[in-house]
Amino acid sequence: MPSTRSPATSTPTDPSRVRWLWADALAAHRAGRARVVEVRSSDFVGPGVGSNGHVSRVVPAALRGRAVTMIGRTDLPHSFTDVQDAARTLVAAAADPGAHGRAWHTPSNPPRTQREALTDVLASVGRPPVRVRSLRGAGLAAAGLFSPLLRELRDLAYQWDRPYVLDDTAARARFGIEPTPWDEVCRRTARG
């Protein structure tokens, strides 16, 4: 039976919308109407992520030695997922019928704070750390009045206001995938 919930009532980044889409897909899988698997990742880093990543979007300014602003607290542990590791995990999960019908977390390196992740990216290409400002709470809400992207990101602010760490144990064991070494991820992120 199709969902009676309307996606039109949610913003594109609304976490509840993502949850009900997965719930609907999983129900179709369990009823034998579809084969589904979900691979969940944290914030993407790596080549080609550009302004779609919370670290990579500030890298160009940081490489020029400029102070940057990151969303939420910059001092909390946070998982970052290499985009190529996400792709490898998607391929492995889709190719393994025994993996269908559940969600898997992409193997990711140990968590770093946003500040540490940016500093690591800069160090990977011989650049010094830069000043990192934090945009959250009332400041984020005010900025959202002028920026549609920041307005949408308010729905995801929980990811930067407390530790946000993936448990990728099951995916590592099932698919035998280890994350790309962090220093390599940082170098590729710096080069865009």
SEMIGU-799824 format. One record per residue (C-alpha): residue number from 0; residue in three letters; chain; z, y, x. Coordinates in pm, whole numbers, padded with zeros to 5 digits. Layout:
SEMIGU-799824
<rec i="NUM" aa="ALA" ch="A" c3="Z" c2="Y" c1="X"/>
...
END
This chain:
SEMIGU-799824
<rec i="0" aa="MET" ch="A" c3="00000" c2="00000" c1="00000"/>
<rec i="1" aa="PRO" ch="A" c3="-00093" c2="00339" c1="00149"/>
<rec i="2" aa="SER" ch="A" c3="00181" c2="00586" c1="00227"/>
<rec i="3" aa="THR" ch="A" c3="00269" c2="00843" c1="-00037"/>
<rec i="4" aa="ARG" ch="A" c3="00378" c2="01089" c1="00229"/>
<rec i="5" aa="SER" ch="A" c3="00137" c2="01370" c1="00302"/>
<rec i="6" aa="PRO" ch="A" c3="00048" c2="01458" c1="00662"/>
<rec i="7" aa="ALA" ch="A" c3="-00047" c2="01805" c1="00539"/>
<rec i="8" aa="THR" ch="A" c3="00322" c2="01889" c1="00500"/>
<rec i="9" aa="SER" ch="A" c3="00394" c2="01834" c1="00870"/>
<rec i="10" aa="THR" ch="A" c3="00287" c2="02017" c1="01180"/>
<rec i="11" aa="PRO" ch="A" c3="00071" c2="01825" c1="01429"/>
<rec i="12" aa="THR" ch="A" c3="00366" c2="01775" c1="01665"/>
<rec i="13" aa="ASP" ch="A" c3="00627" c2="01698" c1="01399"/>
<rec i="14" aa="PRO" ch="A" c3="00816" c2="01392" c1="01528"/>
<rec i="15" aa="SER" ch="A" c3="00882" c2="01269" c1="01174"/>
<rec i="16" aa="ARG" ch="A" c3="00507" c2="01259" c1="01109"/>
<rec i="17" aa="VAL" ch="A" c3="00453" c2="01046" c1="01417"/>
<rec i="18" aa="ARG" ch="A" c3="00732" c2="00811" c1="01307"/>
<rec i="19" aa="TRP" ch="A" c3="00590" c2="00759" c1="00959"/>
<rec i="20" aa="LEU" ch="A" c3="00239" c2="00704" c1="01095"/>
<rec i="21" aa="TRP" ch="A" c3="00378" c2="00427" c1="01319"/>
<rec i="22" aa="ALA" ch="A" c3="00581" c2="00285" c1="01028"/>
<rec i="23" aa="ASP" ch="A" c3="00264" c2="00269" c1="00815"/>
<rec i="24" aa="ALA" ch="A" c3="00065" c2="00105" c1="01095"/>
<rec i="25" aa="LEU" ch="A" c3="00342" c2="-00147" c1="01160"/>
<rec i="26" aa="ALA" ch="A" c3="00361" c2="-00232" c1="00788"/>
<rec i="27" aa="ALA" ch="A" c3="-00016" c2="-00298" c1="00790"/>
<rec i="28" aa="HIS" ch="A" c3="00028" c2="-00521" c1="01096"/>
<rec i="29" aa="ARG" ch="A" c3="00308" c2="-00720" c1="00936"/>
<rec i="30" aa="ALA" ch="A" c3="00101" c2="-00762" c1="00619"/>
<rec i="31" aa="GLY" ch="A" c3="-00190" c2="-00896" c1="00825"/>
<rec i="32" aa="ARG" ch="A" c3="-00421" c2="-00604" c1="00741"/>
<rec i="33" aa="ALA" ch="A" c3="-00442" c2="-00472" c1="01098"/>
<rec i="34" aa="ARG" ch="A" c3="-00347" c2="-00551" c1="01455"/>
<rec i="35" aa="VAL" ch="A" c3="-00148" c2="-00266" c1="01603"/>
<rec i="36" aa="VAL" ch="A" c3="00049" c2="-00186" c1="01914"/>
<rec i="37" aa="GLU" ch="A" c3="00199" c2="00144" c1="02023"/>
<rec i="38" aa="VAL" ch="A" c3="00250" c2="00270" c1="02377"/>
<rec i="39" aa="ARG" ch="A" c3="00492" c2="00559" c1="02409"/>
<rec i="40" aa="SER" ch="A" c3="00506" c2="00784" c1="02711"/>
<rec i="41" aa="SER" ch="A" c3="00708" c2="01085" c1="02811"/>
<rec i="42" aa="ASP" ch="A" c3="00566" c2="01413" c1="02940"/>
<rec i="43" aa="PHE" ch="A" c3="00242" c2="01351" c1="03124"/>
<rec i="44" aa="VAL" ch="A" c3="00187" c2="01432" c1="03490"/>
<rec i="45" aa="GLY" ch="A" c3="-00104" c2="01344" c1="03712"/>
<rec i="46" aa="PRO" ch="A" c3="-00469" c2="01441" c1="03739"/>
<rec i="47" aa="GLY" ch="A" c3="-00642" c2="01608" c1="03449"/>
<rec i="48" aa="VAL" ch="A" c3="-00329" c2="01687" c1="03249"/>
<rec i="49" aa="GLY" ch="A" c3="-00358" c2="02063" c1="03306"/>
<rec i="50" aa="SER" ch="A" c3="-00194" c2="02286" c1="03047"/>
<rec i="51" aa="ASN" ch="A" c3="-00107" c2="01983" c1="02831"/>
<rec i="52" aa="GLY" ch="A" c3="00183" c2="01889" c1="03060"/>
<rec i="53" aa="HIS" ch="A" c3="00511" c2="02077" c1="03085"/>
<rec i="54" aa="VAL" ch="A" c3="00510" c2="02054" c1="03464"/>
<rec i="55" aa="SER" ch="A" c3="00136" c2="02075" c1="03528"/>
<rec i="56" aa="ARG" ch="A" c3="00093" c2="02383" c1="03307"/>
<rec i="57" aa="VAL" ch="A" c3="00310" c2="02587" c1="03547"/>
<rec i="58" aa="VAL" ch="A" c3="00173" c2="02438" c1="03871"/>
<rec i="59" aa="PRO" ch="A" c3="-00108" c2="02695" c1="03923"/>
<rec i="60" aa="ALA" ch="A" c3="00137" c2="02988" c1="03916"/>
<rec i="61" aa="ALA" ch="A" c3="00394" c2="02800" c1="04123"/>
<rec i="62" aa="LEU" ch="A" c3="00132" c2="02718" c1="04388"/>
<rec i="63" aa="ARG" ch="A" c3="00075" c2="03094" c1="04418"/>
<rec i="64" aa="GLY" ch="A" c3="00451" c2="03139" c1="04474"/>
<rec i="65" aa="ARG" ch="A" c3="00518" c2="03293" c1="04134"/>
<rec i="66" aa="ALA" ch="A" c3="00827" c2="03233" c1="03922"/>
<rec i="67" aa="VAL" ch="A" c3="00761" c2="03010" c1="03621"/>
<rec i="68" aa="THR" ch="A" c3="00911" c2="02955" c1="03277"/>
<rec i="69" aa="MET" ch="A" c3="00975" c2="02605" c1="03150"/>
<rec i="70" aa="ILE" ch="A" c3="01081" c2="02504" c1="02800"/>
<rec i="71" aa="GLY" ch="A" c3="01441" c2="02399" c1="02740"/>
<rec i="72" aa="ARG" ch="A" c3="01701" c2="02314" c1="02997"/>
<rec i="73" aa="THR" ch="A" c3="01560" c2="02258" c1="03342"/>
<rec i="74" aa="ASP" ch="A" c3="01867" c2="02079" c1="03478"/>
<rec i="75" aa="LEU" ch="A" c3="01870" c2="01760" c1="03268"/>
<rec i="76" aa="PRO" ch="A" c3="01723" c2="01419" c1="03356"/>
<rec i="77" aa="HIS" ch="A" c3="01378" c2="01375" c1="03204"/>
<rec i="78" aa="SER" ch="A" c3="01118" c2="01100" c1="03230"/>
<rec i="79" aa="PHE" ch="A" c3="00770" c2="01199" c1="03340"/>
<rec i="80" aa="THR" ch="A" c3="00480" c2="00958" c1="03287"/>
<rec i="81" aa="ASP" ch="A" c3="00172" c2="00942" c1="03507"/>
<rec i="82" aa="VAL" ch="A" c3="-00129" c2="00965" c1="03277"/>
<rec i="83" aa="GLN" ch="A" c3="-00303" c2="00682" c1="03463"/>
<rec i="84" aa="ASP" ch="A" c3="00004" c2="00458" c1="03418"/>
<rec i="85" aa="ALA" ch="A" c3="-00016" c2="00531" c1="03046"/>
<rec i="86" aa="ALA" ch="A" c3="-00381" c2="00426" c1="03044"/>
<rec i="87" aa="ARG" ch="A" c3="-00306" c2="00102" c1="03234"/>
<rec i="88" aa="THR" ch="A" c3="-00026" c2="00022" c1="02988"/>
<rec i="89" aa="LEU" ch="A" c3="-00248" c2="00092" c1="02685"/>
<rec i="90" aa="VAL" ch="A" c3="-00515" c2="-00144" c1="02819"/>
<rec i="91" aa="ALA" ch="A" c3="-00259" c2="-00418" c1="02897"/>
<rec i="92" aa="ALA" ch="A" c3="-00088" c2="-00389" c1="02558"/>
<rec i="93" aa="ALA" ch="A" c3="-00415" c2="-00389" c1="02364"/>
<rec i="94" aa="ALA" ch="A" c3="-00542" c2="-00694" c1="02555"/>
<rec i="95" aa="ASP" ch="A" c3="-00224" c2="-00897" c1="02494"/>
<rec i="96" aa="PRO" ch="A" c3="-00209" c2="-01025" c1="02132"/>
<rec i="97" aa="GLY" ch="A" c3="00154" c2="-01128" c1="02189"/>
<rec i="98" aa="ALA" ch="A" c3="00239" c2="-00763" c1="02258"/>
<rec i="99" aa="HIS" ch="A" c3="00107" c2="-00642" c1="01923"/>
<rec i="100" aa="GLY" ch="A" c3="00336" c2="-00538" c1="01643"/>
<rec i="101" aa="ARG" ch="A" c3="00577" c2="-00332" c1="01849"/>
<rec i="102" aa="ALA" ch="A" c3="00610" c2="-00019" c1="02060"/>
<rec i="103" aa="TRP" ch="A" c3="00626" c2="-00023" c1="02441"/>
<rec i="104" aa="HIS" ch="A" c3="00742" c2="00249" c1="02680"/>
<rec i="105" aa="THR" ch="A" c3="00502" c2="00320" c1="02965"/>
<rec i="106" aa="PRO" ch="A" c3="00649" c2="00232" c1="03304"/>
<rec i="107" aa="SER" ch="A" c3="00757" c2="00564" c1="03452"/>
<rec i="108" aa="ASN" ch="A" c3="00935" c2="00675" c1="03768"/>
<rec i="109" aa="PRO" ch="A" c3="01310" c2="00745" c1="03765"/>
<rec i="110" aa="PRO" ch="A" c3="01392" c2="01061" c1="03573"/>
<rec i="111" aa="ARG" ch="A" c3="01392" c2="01400" c1="03742"/>
<rec i="112" aa="THR" ch="A" c3="01492" c2="01737" c1="03605"/>
<rec i="113" aa="GLN" ch="A" c3="01206" c2="01970" c1="03522"/>
<rec i="114" aa="ARG" ch="A" c3="01306" c2="02187" c1="03818"/>
<rec i="115" aa="GLU" ch="A" c3="01314" c2="01884" c1="04052"/>
<rec i="116" aa="ALA" ch="A" c3="00978" c2="01758" c1="03927"/>
<rec i="117" aa="LEU" ch="A" c3="00811" c2="02094" c1="03990"/>
<rec i="118" aa="THR" ch="A" c3="00979" c2="02127" c1="04330"/>
<rec i="119" aa="ASP" ch="A" c3="00858" c2="01775" c1="04421"/>
<rec i="120" aa="VAL" ch="A" c3="00501" c2="01862" c1="04317"/>
<rec i="121" aa="LEU" ch="A" c3="00508" c2="02176" c1="04532"/>
<rec i="122" aa="ALA" ch="A" c3="00661" c2="01994" c1="04830"/>
<rec i="123" aa="SER" ch="A" c3="00391" c2="01727" c1="04809"/>
<rec i="124" aa="VAL" ch="A" c3="00137" c2="01988" c1="04919"/>
<rec i="125" aa="GLY" ch="A" c3="00365" c2="02176" c1="05158"/>
<rec i="126" aa="ARG" ch="A" c3="00468" c2="02458" c1="04926"/>
<rec i="127" aa="PRO" ch="A" c3="00823" c2="02594" c1="04887"/>
<rec i="128" aa="PRO" ch="A" c3="01019" c2="02589" c1="04560"/>
<rec i="129" aa="VAL" ch="A" c3="00979" c2="02878" c1="04318"/>
<rec i="130" aa="ARG" ch="A" c3="01220" c2="03041" c1="04076"/>
<rec i="131" aa="VAL" ch="A" c3="01230" c2="02854" c1="03745"/>
<rec i="132" aa="ARG" ch="A" c3="01332" c2="03030" c1="03425"/>
<rec i="133" aa="SER" ch="A" c3="01430" c2="02851" c1="03106"/>
<rec i="134" aa="LEU" ch="A" c3="01294" c2="02933" c1="02759"/>
<rec i="135" aa="ARG" ch="A" c3="01505" c2="02787" c1="02479"/>
<rec i="136" aa="GLY" ch="A" c3="01703" c2="02862" c1="02165"/>
<rec i="137" aa="ALA" ch="A" c3="01652" c2="03210" c1="02025"/>
<rec i="138" aa="GLY" ch="A" c3="01408" c2="03300" c1="02304"/>
<rec i="139" aa="LEU" ch="A" c3="01185" c2="03004" c1="02217"/>
<rec i="140" aa="ALA" ch="A" c3="01206" c2="03090" c1="01846"/>
<rec i="141" aa="ALA" ch="A" c3="01109" c2="03452" c1="01916"/>
<rec i="142" aa="ALA" ch="A" c3="00820" c2="03348" c1="02142"/>
<rec i="143" aa="GLY" ch="A" c3="00703" c2="03114" c1="01864"/>
<rec i="144" aa="LEU" ch="A" c3="00641" c2="03416" c1="01643"/>
<rec i="145" aa="PHE" ch="A" c3="00355" c2="03513" c1="01875"/>
<rec i="146" aa="SER" ch="A" c3="00239" c2="03178" c1="02009"/>
<rec i="147" aa="PRO" ch="A" c3="00125" c2="02892" c1="01782"/>
<rec i="148" aa="LEU" ch="A" c3="00179" c2="02644" c1="02067"/>
<rec i="149" aa="LEU" ch="A" c3="00540" c2="02754" c1="02121"/>
<rec i="150" aa="ARG" ch="A" c3="00597" c2="02751" c1="01744"/>
<rec i="151" aa="GLU" ch="A" c3="00489" c2="02384" c1="01736"/>
<rec i="152" aa="LEU" ch="A" c3="00692" c2="02297" c1="02045"/>
<rec i="153" aa="ARG" ch="A" c3="01011" c2="02405" c1="01866"/>
<rec i="154" aa="ASP" ch="A" c3="00984" c2="02076" c1="01672"/>
<rec i="155" aa="LEU" ch="A" c3="01005" c2="01891" c1="02005"/>
<rec i="156" aa="ALA" ch="A" c3="01276" c2="02106" c1="02167"/>
<rec i="157" aa="TYR" ch="A" c3="01522" c2="01816" c1="02150"/>
<rec i="158" aa="GLN" ch="A" c3="01329" c2="01659" c1="02440"/>
<rec i="159" aa="TRP" ch="A" c3="01442" c2="01939" c1="02672"/>
<rec i="160" aa="ASP" ch="A" c3="01787" c2="02017" c1="02535"/>
<rec i="161" aa="ARG" ch="A" c3="01946" c2="01683" c1="02630"/>
<rec i="162" aa="PRO" ch="A" c3="01857" c2="01400" c1="02868"/>
<rec i="163" aa="TYR" ch="A" c3="01523" c2="01242" c1="02774"/>
<rec i="164" aa="VAL" ch="A" c3="01484" c2="00912" c1="02954"/>
<rec i="165" aa="LEU" ch="A" c3="01250" c2="00621" c1="02874"/>
<rec i="166" aa="ASP" ch="A" c3="01367" c2="00262" c1="02901"/>
<rec i="167" aa="ASP" ch="A" c3="01053" c2="00090" c1="03028"/>
<rec i="168" aa="THR" ch="A" c3="01219" c2="-00243" c1="03117"/>
<rec i="169" aa="ALA" ch="A" c3="01036" c2="-00445" c1="02850"/>
<rec i="170" aa="ALA" ch="A" c3="00688" c2="-00315" c1="02941"/>
<rec i="171" aa="ARG" ch="A" c3="00743" c2="-00373" c1="03313"/>
<rec i="172" aa="ALA" ch="A" c3="00850" c2="-00732" c1="03245"/>
<rec i="173" aa="ARG" ch="A" c3="00575" c2="-00808" c1="02991"/>
<rec i="174" aa="PHE" ch="A" c3="00278" c2="-00649" c1="03167"/>
<rec i="175" aa="GLY" ch="A" c3="00387" c2="-00655" c1="03532"/>
<rec i="176" aa="ILE" ch="A" c3="00309" c2="-00283" c1="03565"/>
<rec i="177" aa="GLU" ch="A" c3="00504" c2="-00062" c1="03801"/>
<rec i="178" aa="PRO" ch="A" c3="00467" c2="00316" c1="03794"/>
<rec i="179" aa="THR" ch="A" c3="00250" c2="00488" c1="04050"/>
<rec i="180" aa="PRO" ch="A" c3="00472" c2="00601" c1="04340"/>
<rec i="181" aa="TRP" ch="A" c3="00626" c2="00941" c1="04262"/>
<rec i="182" aa="ASP" ch="A" c3="00499" c2="01110" c1="04579"/>
<rec i="183" aa="GLU" ch="A" c3="00142" c2="01010" c1="04490"/>
<rec i="184" aa="VAL" ch="A" c3="00188" c2="01133" c1="04132"/>
<rec i="185" aa="CYS" ch="A" c3="00314" c2="01466" c1="04267"/>
<rec i="186" aa="ARG" ch="A" c3="00017" c2="01510" c1="04505"/>
<rec i="187" aa="ARG" ch="A" c3="-00233" c2="01433" c1="04227"/>
<rec i="188" aa="THR" ch="A" c3="-00051" c2="01668" c1="03988"/>
<rec i="189" aa="ALA" ch="A" c3="-00066" c2="01949" c1="04245"/>
<rec i="190" aa="ARG" ch="A" c3="-00440" c2="01899" c1="04288"/>
<rec i="191" aa="GLY" ch="A" c3="-00491" c2="01901" c1="03912"/>
END
